[in-house]
Amino acid sequence: MFKKNKQVIIWVIIAIVLVLFWLLPRGDDKEQIAGEIKNHSNVTNINHIEVIDDNKSVAFSKTADGTEMEMYLEKSLFSWKKKRDYSFIPEGITEPIHLSFFDSPFSNEEEFNAVLLRVFDKEIDSVKIVKGRDIIHNFKLLAKDSDEKFGLFRTKSGEIYDAEYIAYNSEGEVVYSSTPQ
């Protein structure tokens, strides 16, 4: 009887391991994210996928009609899930940096404000957000596969809306400065 129970326990453990293996995500994160993006949009080209904090991601892509998209995804226990997406039309933008403000799409960050900074000038290496003498954030810019740069920042502070954004080149010289509205 003891031997029969031992065999049953072994088979149950094997079954649990197989089920968990089947449920757990396969492949690397960027492959999984690309699959999730293709499931939710008419994407023809994924320009860049950036994984943030191991469980958050922003991906930049283009749709069949040429519209630029950004999609925010979050990793659950078993897979990556789309949280929110936005389209971006660069038409009419003349400044070297472009700011997008929105509520953070990630779990447990619902009260956070977010800034997506798009950089169109290759000379710009860093951007600092300042309010008076206080530095709110110093962007370490990330490069997309298309050689464009971007930064993503999340904060509870509303000061980002009327702060000054100062862009610097690699020598630390000011290349651009936005004036608060």
N, C-alpha and C positions, 0 to 999 in steps of 0.2 A: 504494500500500500504506500509506503514512504517513497519507494522508487517511482511509482506511478505519479504521485503528487510532484515529485522533483522534475519529471519529464514535462508535466503540464506547465509548471512554473517556467521552465526553460523555453518552451514553445511560446508562452505568453510574452516573455521578455524579447524573444526574437521578433515576434509580431509587432510589438511596440516599437522596437528599433527600426523595423522596416517601414512602418507607418510614419514615424518621425522623419526618416530619411526621405520618404516620398513627399512629405509636406514642406520640408525645409527648402529655402530658395536654392536654386542651382545656378552655377555660373558666377561671374563676378558682378559687383554692384552695377557697373556701367552697362553691362549687357542686359541686366534685369530692368534698369531704368529705361533703356532704349526700347525694350519690348513693351513696357507700360506706356511710353509716349506713343508708340505706333498703335496701341490699342485704343487710344483716346483722341487721336487727331489725324488729320490728313497731312502728315509730315512727309516731305520728300528728302529732307536733309537735316540731320542733327549736327549742329555746328559745334556744340560743346556741352559736356556734362560735368558739373562740379559737385562733388560730395562734400557736405559740410557736417562736422561733428559726427561722422560715421552713420547718422540716421536721417539726415536732411539733405536735400539736393535741389539745385536749380539747373535747368537744362535750357539751352537756346537752340532753336530750330527754325526751319522755314517750311511753310506749307506749299501745296501745289500751285497756289496762285501767287507765291512770292512773299507772302506776309511773314514777317519775323514774329516768332512766338517765344515766350519764356514759360516754362512749366515748373511748378514747385511740387516736389514729391517728398514723401516721408516713408521711412522703412518701418513696417510693422514686424511682428514676430516672424511672419512667413514670407513677406514680399514687400516690394515698393508700391505705394499707392499715390495716385495723383491727388494733390490737395487743392491746387488752383492753377489756372493758366491765364495769361494775358497776351494780347497781340500788341505789337509795337510797329508804328509807322514812322520812320525817320524823316519823312517828308517835312520840309520847313524848318528843321533843326539846323541852326547856324552856329551854335555854341560848341566848344570842344568837349564839353561834358554835358550829359543830360541826366536829370534826376527823376526817378519815379518814386512816389510816396504811396504807401498802402499799408493795410493792417497785415501783420505777419500771418501767413497761411499755416504755420506749423502748430502742432498740438501744444497746449500749455503756454502758448505765446499770444493768445488772442488779444491781450491788452497791450501788446507791443506794437510800436510803429516800425515800419521797415522802409529802408531807402535802397533802391537799386541804382547804382551809379554806372552809366555807360560812358566810356571814354572813346572819343573819335579822333583824338590827336595822339599819334604814336610817340610824341616827345614827352607826354605826361607819364610820370612814374608813380606818383603818389598824390593823394588828395586828403586834405585835412578839413574837418568840420569844426568851426570855431564860433563861439558866441561871446563877444566881448574879449576878455583875456582867457576864457576857459576853452580848452580843447575838448570837444564832445567826443570826437572819434578821429583816428588817423587811419585812413584806408590803406591797406596793403592790397594793391590792385592785383587781380588775377587775369591771366591772359586766356582768351578764347582761342580755339583752333584757328580762327580767321585772323589772328593777330590783333583783334580788338581787345581792349581791356575792360574790366568791370570790377565792381565791388558791391558787396551786399552787407548791410548793417541793420541790426534790429535793436531797438531801445524802447524803454517806457517813457522817455523824455519827449515832450512835445516841442522842445527847443530846436529840434532839427528843421522845423518848418520855416523858421525865420533866422536861421544861422547863416554864416558866410562859408562858402565852399572855396578853398584855395588849392589850386593844382600846381604841383612842382615837377620840374624835370629831374634827371638823374644827378645833376650838380646841385640840387636844392634851390634852384632859382624859381621864382613864381612865374608860371606860364599863363595862368588864368585865375581870376578871382570873381566869384559871383557876389553881387550885393544883395543883402536881405531885402525882401519886398516890404 
